[in-house]
């Protein structure tokens, strides 16, 4: 016996549309943050670059280590040091299909999920590195996120 194909993308898009129209962004982000915390294998936040990369890879993000000098906008960052010159860029967004139609909602949710996964009080924090005014802003944001581990930042 075989089952018909499942259509999770349509369900996700309907839920995203309803959440966006109802202004549920904050509630969605809080739920995503809690889910990230629940998915973390310990109560302690990620302790460093290697652990963060393992956590991200396990969730389907395909992390890739890069030097900060290769990343536009990271030079001269507040508190930047020689040790802060490593970043991790995610080469895959597990939510890309839905994020294409609802970028602010889904990218915000994704960021909150990462904040929960990585932990709020450790050396690794999450943030998006969005650059409004750039025509490719959402396209780039959908395809990549970065983590500056030494400074404790996930960039998107």
C-alpha positions in Angstrom: 0.0 0.0 0.0 1.4 3.4 -0.9 0.2 6.8 0.3 -0.4 9.8 -1.9 2.3 12.5 -2.0 2.3 14.9 1.0 2.1 18.6 0.4 3.8 20.2 3.4 4.9 23.3 1.4 1.3 24.4 0.7 0.4 23.9 4.4 3.5 25.9 5.4 2.6 28.7 3.0 -1.0 28.8 4.2 0.2 29.0 7.8 2.8 31.7 7.0 0.2 33.7 5.1 -2.3 33.6 8.0 0.4 34.5 10.5 1.7 37.4 8.4 -1.9 38.8 7.8 -2.7 38.4 11.5 0.5 40.2 12.6 1.7 37.1 14.5 5.5 37.8 13.9 6.4 38.2 17.5 4.5 35.2 18.6 6.0 33.1 15.9 9.5 34.2 16.8 9.0 33.4 20.5 7.7 30.0 19.6 10.7 29.4 17.3 13.1 30.5 20.0 11.5 28.1 22.5 11.7 25.3 19.9 15.4 26.0 19.3 16.0 25.9 23.1 14.1 22.5 23.2 16.2 21.2 20.3 19.5 22.1 22.0 20.9 18.9 23.5 22.1 20.6 26.7 21.0 23.5 28.8 24.3 25.2 28.2 24.7 27.5 25.1 27.1 26.5 22.3 30.6 26.9 23.5 32.4 27.7 20.3 32.8 27.4 16.6 33.1 23.7 16.2 30.1 22.9 18.4 28.0 25.6 16.6 28.9 24.2 13.2 27.9 20.7 14.4 24.5 21.9 15.7 23.9 23.8 12.5 24.9 20.9 10.2 22.6 18.6 12.1 19.7 21.0 11.4 20.4 21.2 7.6 22.1 24.6 7.4 25.3 23.4 5.7 27.7 25.7 7.6 30.9 26.9 5.8 33.9 28.5 7.5 35.1 31.8 6.0 37.5 34.6 7.0 35.8 37.8 8.1 37.9 39.8 5.6 36.0 37.9 2.8 32.7 39.1 4.1 31.5 42.5 3.0 30.7 44.8 6.0 32.6 42.9 8.7 35.9 44.9 8.5 36.2 47.4 11.3 33.3 45.9 13.3 33.0 47.1 16.9 35.3 45.1 19.1 36.8 43.2 16.1 40.1 41.5 16.8 42.4 39.2 15.0 40.7 36.3 16.7 37.3 37.6 15.6 38.2 37.1 12.0 36.4 33.8 11.5 32.8 33.5 10.4 30.5 30.7 9.4 28.1 31.2 6.4 25.2 28.9 6.1 24.9 27.6 2.5 21.3 26.3 3.0 18.2 27.5 4.6 15.9 24.7 5.6 12.9 27.0 5.1 13.9 28.4 1.8 10.8 27.3 -0.1 8.5 29.2 2.2 10.9 32.1 2.8 10.8 32.9 -0.9 7.1 34.0 -0.5 7.3 35.4 3.1 10.9 36.6 3.7 10.5 38.8 6.7 8.2 36.4 8.6 10.2 33.2 7.8 13.7 34.8 8.1 12.7 36.3 11.5 11.4 32.9 12.6 14.7 31.3 11.4 16.8 33.8 13.3 14.8 33.2 16.5 15.2 29.4 16.0 18.9 29.9 15.6 19.0 32.1 18.8 17.4 29.2 20.7 19.6 26.5 19.2 22.8 28.4 19.9 21.8 29.8 23.3 21.6 33.4 24.4 24.3 33.5 27.1 27.3 31.9 25.3 30.0 33.1 22.9 27.8 32.5 19.9 24.7 34.7 19.2 22.5 35.0 16.1 21.8 38.0 14.0 21.0 38.8 10.4 23.3 40.9 8.3 20.6 42.4 6.1 21.5 45.4 3.9 18.3 47.2 2.8 18.6 49.2 -0.4 20.5 46.4 -2.1 18.3 44.8 -4.8 19.6 41.4 -3.9 19.0 41.9 -0.2 16.3 39.3 0.4 17.7 36.9 -2.2 21.1 36.9 -0.4 19.4 36.7 3.0 17.4 33.7 2.0 20.4 31.8 0.7 22.9 32.6 3.5 23.4 33.3 7.1 26.8 33.8 8.7 28.2 33.2 12.2 31.0 35.3 13.7 31.8 32.9 16.5 34.5 34.9 18.3 32.3 38.0 18.4 29.4 35.6 19.0 27.2 36.5 16.1 25.3 34.6 13.5 24.9 36.9 10.4 22.4 36.4 7.6 
